[in-house]
Amino acid sequence: MKTIDHWIDGKPTAGAAQRVGPVYDPATGRQQAEVALADSSDVDDAVRAGSDAFASWSQTSLSKRTAILFAFRELVRAHTDDLARLITAEHGKVLADARGEVQRGLEVVEFACGIPQLLKGEFSDQVSSGIDSFSFRQPLGVVAGITPFNFPVMVPMWMNPVAIACGNTFVLKPSERDPSASVLLAELWAEAGLPDGVFNVVHGDKVAVDALLDHPDVAAVSFVGSTPIARYVYERGTSMGKRVQALGGAKNHAVVLPDTDMGFAADHLTAAAFGSAGQRCMAISAAVAVGDAAERLIEALRAKASTVQVGPGVEPTSEMGPVITQTAKDRIIGSVTSAEGQGATLVVDGRTVEGDGLQEGYFVGPTVLDHVTPEMDVYRDEVFGPVLVVLRAETLDDAIALINANPYGNGTSIFTNSGQAARRFQREVTVGMIGVNVPIPVPMAYYSFGGWKDSLFGDTHVHGPEGVRFYTQAKVVTSRWPQLESGNAASYSFPTSS
């Protein structure tokens, strides 16, 4: 059985824990590898490597850092198919989706290549007689990323290129369910010329997470995952004096107004709900049909969802692969059954999937539920699977009120031909990322990604300008170079400008 090791101080290591976990192929249900699970001593080794490397890396010139980032960008681009195959083998998403994930990660690397411009400070001349003031930003030290299974390349690359470009060293704790891509990224960083210890990977479970949150030499933690764990990471990390950004779960709504083209809306909602088997924090999981849009939307969704091709991610004809584990499959099917029992109408039933060889894998088909209400469990819970629920609202005001009453605030969209309605919507919803006729409004890398309410703990979003601010701290210097012979008497009064 293949064993996937940690990557610490520039080389693979089995670690000291002697614990391993299984890594499955979700398309077949068979174990294909085992992954080393770290204990606190392995985390200590990774953080120590990062601490040792920080002394020199933080002083490395911006030109040298940028050169390594450009080299890393080219290597990731050259190995896109290798990364995509690892994602598909361990996560299950189709290869085209996996390649898209790598591309969105590359966009963050390209953003980080501009770090000399992004780290420019400010200067004010003559703030007082003979005195100037200026600011600059410095790296924090060793920072950590704790990332989820659903984007084993993109989410880590939301974090580590920006952190490293800013002069920090990085310890990544990826999901133990699909760990191989993180090791390949570590190898590519090394090939790009990144010094040993600047980027480290420790695999593991809660033991490794807690060790990172408690470690006195970890200055900051970035996290993406479910809301309960995001809250835990934020509270435990900040209690230890760390800077923490913890992105949580979502219940992303798409409001469909009667004036929109229902075929267009149904096509895009189907792709947004069922792409990657619905295992995206930005997946549309709730459609809100306004007024007389409901019946037309339901029929369009029924027709479109029934044509989605479900199968192994490596098959060119597959549009949707399996979910990540048997436990996830059982939970999703249970949510659909519960919704039906609570009064929802089953429009498309994906609880059983027909096809050769699909019974052994973790496959759930596209599912559409109508007449869902906010009281139902399938609406209140983050299902994180290929389930689209349809709620009905009389007016746009009612739809906005429904969204704002939801505890999550990650992403939302509106489908309409009315600019006035779209402008009202984007200004009034309490959600961090908004799409207008765009179902998955994930910002480009030069903006920042993050939601509101229970979808984010902390005050900064990830990557983009806020990512630079998260991974650095500001200094302000006030300086004077006096001519001593002219006399400069010190004042005992509080200093003011003059």
Secondary structure by P-SEA (a helix, b strand, c coil): cbbbbbbcccccccccccbbbbbbccccccccbbbbbbcaaaaaaaaaaaaaaaaccccccaaaaaaaaaaaaaaaaaaaaaaaaaaaacccccaaaaaaaaaaaaaaaaaaccccccccccccccccccbbbbcccccccbbbbbbccccccaaaaaccaaaaaacccccccccccccaaaaaaaaaaaaaccccccbbbbbbcaaaaaaaaacccccbbbbbccaaaaaaaaaaaaaaccbbbbbbbbbbbbbbcccccaaaaaaaaaaaaccccccccccccbbbbcccaaaaaaaaaaaaaaaccccccccccccbbbcccaaaaaaaaaaaaaaaaacccccccccccccccccccccccbbbbcccccccccccccccccbbbbbbbccaaaaaaaaaacccccccccccccaaaaaaaaacccccbbbcccccccccccccccccccccccccccccaaaaaaabbbbbbbbbbcccccbbbbbccccccc
